[in-house]
Amino acid sequence: MSTIIENKKTEIITDNGLFPSNDVMLDLKKLKKVYPTPNGDYVVLEDLNLQIKKEEFVTIIGHSGCGKTTMLSMIAGLNPISGGNISVLGKHIKGPGPDRGVIFQSPSLMPWMTALQNVMLGVNQVFPDATKAQRNDIAKYYLQKVGLEDAFNKRASELSQGMQQRVGIARAFAIKPKVLLLDEPFGMLDSLTRGELQDILIEIWNKEKITAVMITHDVDEAIFLADRVVMMTSGPKAKIGDILDINFERPRTRKSVLEHDDYYKYRKHLIDFLEH
C-alpha cells in the first residue's frame, strides 16, 4: 500500500511498516471473516491489516459487497471474528463495549421515547455512578451540540430523518467512546441535510478528538472528513488495497477543501482506484 501524493507530515503506513504501539488506538491484524454456505465457505475478508492512530479520522471506501460493513461490525463486536484479531489500545475485543460507539445508517431510536430519553439510555449505562442531574446534563449537552436544544422532549417518531440522525450522533458521542464507528450515517439523507450533518459531525469531532472510522460511498465526503482514506479491494477475500493521506489542515471548511491544490488529485486517485 502506498500513496501517489507526498505526505508532508508522516509517511503513510504500508503492510511492512507499523506505527509506534503507543500511537495506535485500533489494530486489525490478519483479520478474516468466513460465512459457511451449502457450497463451501465464502471468505468475505482475508489477511486484512490496518492500524488507526489515536485521534485519527479514517474513512473507508470500496465497492458494495467488499466487506466494509462486515469489518465495521466486527470492530463493534457485533459480528464474530473468523481469524486474526482486533484490539483497542492493545486489548483484544471480545464483543460490544462502551469503548466503541456506533452510528448506523438508520439511527435505530426507540420511537416512543423522547430525544433526551434515547440519549440517556446509553449515558445511564456508561455512567452509573454519576448523579441523575449529571447524566441529564451530558445528554442535553450533546443534543445541543447537534442543534436539537428545542427537541429534548419530542418523541423520536415525531422527528424527521435528519433530526433522528442528529440524535444518533449525540447518543454516540455522549457515551465518550474511545473509538467512534460510522456506517454510512448520511447515506439516506438529502444532500443539504447531509452537508449540515457532516459539518456538525466534524465540529464535534474536532473538539472531542475521538478516533473515528467511517464507511462511505461518497468520495467527496471521504476526502472532506478524513486524515486518511482507506480503499478496500473488491470481494471475496477483500483486504486493504491502498491508503491515501489527506493533508488538509484542521479545522477545515468545505470551501478551503474545494479550493486546495491537491483536492482534485486526491479525488482522481480515489476514483481511479474504484474504477479498476
Secondary structure, DSSP 4 states (H G I P E B T S, - for coil): ---SSPPSSSPPP-TT----GGGEEEEEEEEEEEEEETTEEEEEEEEEEEEEETT-EEEEE--TTSSHHHHHHHHTTSS--SEEEEEETTEEP-S--TTEEEE-SS----TTSBHHHHHHHHHHHH-TTS-HHHHHHHHHHHHHHTT-TT-TTSBGGGS-HHHHHHHHHHHHHHT--SEEEEESTTTTS-HHHHHHHHHHHHHHHHHH--EEEEE-S-HHHHHHH-SEEEEEPPSSSB-EEEEEE----SS--HHHHHHSTTHHHHHHHHHHHHH-
